[in-house]
Amino acid sequence: MDIPCVGAVAFDGHGRLLLVRRANPPAQGKWSIPGGRVEPGEEHEAAVLRELREETALVGSVVREVGRIDRDAPSGGVYVIRDFLVSVDGETAPRAGDDASEARWFAPDELEGLETSEGLVDILVHWGLLDLPR
């Protein structure tokens, strides 16, 4: 069974990536982009902005869809995750909430060695959204 999910890829004016530390499974304790399940009857674009607000207290707007990842769900089924590039409006100081224990911006050079959800940095590089320092 497919479980529709979304993720918000957001950068601030300094090129830092917004990440949250997951408070619950899957990927509990790891850093990831804000996101979660799409509620029944909810549009994906609305879901990603809701998740952004719930997990970071930030408000944004969808720029475009950037890609899709499928992950096995621990309880069976498949998380079908559609990721969206999101522009943050106004206040840019994230505050962790909902499923996040922490929320903060990371410069690209801070991502090396950071415990992130599986394949996060690699896929953002592959999609051309993240350029890591050499």
C-alpha positions in Angstrom: 0.0 0.0 0.0 1.3 3.4 -1.0 1.4 6.0 1.8 1.5 9.6 0.3 4.1 11.9 2.0 5.8 15.2 1.3 9.1 16.9 2.1 10.0 20.6 2.2 13.4 21.6 0.8 14.1 25.1 2.0 17.2 27.3 1.9 17.7 30.7 3.6 19.3 33.8 2.0 22.7 32.5 3.0 22.3 29.2 1.2 21.7 27.2 4.4 19.4 24.1 4.3 16.6 23.8 6.8 16.6 20.5 8.7 14.7 19.1 11.6 15.8 16.3 14.0 13.1 13.6 13.9 11.5 13.0 17.3 9.7 9.9 16.2 10.2 6.9 13.8 11.1 6.6 11.1 14.6 8.1 11.2 14.1 9.0 14.9 17.0 11.2 16.1 18.3 11.9 12.6 18.2 15.2 10.7 15.9 15.4 7.7 13.9 17.9 5.8 10.5 18.9 7.3 7.8 16.6 6.1 5.3 13.9 6.7 2.1 12.2 5.6 -0.5 13.8 3.3 -3.9 13.8 5.1 -6.9 12.3 3.2 -8.3 14.8 0.7 -5.3 17.1 1.1 -3.3 18.4 -1.9 0.4 17.7 -1.8 1.3 21.4 -2.0 -0.9 22.2 1.0 0.5 19.2 2.9 4.1 20.3 2.5 3.3 23.9 3.7 1.4 22.4 6.7 4.3 20.1 7.6 6.7 23.0 7.3 4.6 25.1 9.7 4.0 22.3 12.1 7.6 21.2 12.4 9.4 24.5 12.2 6.8 27.3 12.8 7.9 28.8 9.5 5.5 29.9 6.7 6.4 29.4 3.1 5.2 29.0 -0.5 5.9 26.2 -2.9 8.3 27.0 -5.7 8.2 23.7 -7.5 8.3 19.9 -7.1 11.9 18.6 -7.2 11.6 14.9 -7.0 10.2 11.7 -5.5 11.6 9.1 -3.2 10.0 5.7 -2.3 10.9 4.2 1.1 9.7 1.1 2.8 7.4 1.9 5.7 8.2 0.0 9.0 4.6 -1.2 9.3 4.5 -2.4 5.7 3.6 -0.4 2.6 5.7 2.2 0.9 6.1 5.9 1.8 5.8 7.7 -1.6 7.5 11.0 -0.7 7.2 14.0 -3.1 9.7 16.7 -2.3 9.1 20.3 -3.0 11.4 23.3 -3.1 9.8 25.8 -0.7 10.5 29.5 -0.2 10.3 30.7 3.4 8.3 33.9 3.9 9.0 36.5 6.6 10.4 35.2 9.9 13.2 32.6 9.3 14.1 31.5 12.8 12.8 27.9 13.0 11.2 26.6 16.2 10.9 22.8 16.6 7.3 21.5 17.0 5.1 18.5 16.2 7.4 15.6 15.2 10.7 17.6 15.4 12.9 17.8 18.5 15.1 20.4 16.9 15.0 22.7 13.8 17.8 24.7 12.4 19.6 25.9 9.3 22.8 24.2 8.1 25.5 25.5 5.9 26.6 23.0 3.2 29.9 22.5 4.9 28.1 21.5 8.1 26.4 18.6 6.5 29.4 16.3 6.3 29.3 13.9 9.1 25.8 15.0 10.2 23.5 12.0 10.9 20.8 12.5 8.4 18.0 10.3 7.1 19.2 7.8 4.6 20.5 9.3 1.3 19.2 12.8 2.0 22.4 14.7 1.1 23.1 12.5 -1.9 19.7 13.0 -3.4 19.7 16.8 -2.9 23.1 16.9 -4.7 21.8 14.6 -7.4 18.7 16.9 -7.9 21.1 19.9 -8.3 19.7 21.6 -5.1 22.9 21.3 -3.0 26.4 22.0 -3.9 28.8 20.7 -1.3 32.2 22.3 -0.7 35.1 20.2 -2.0 
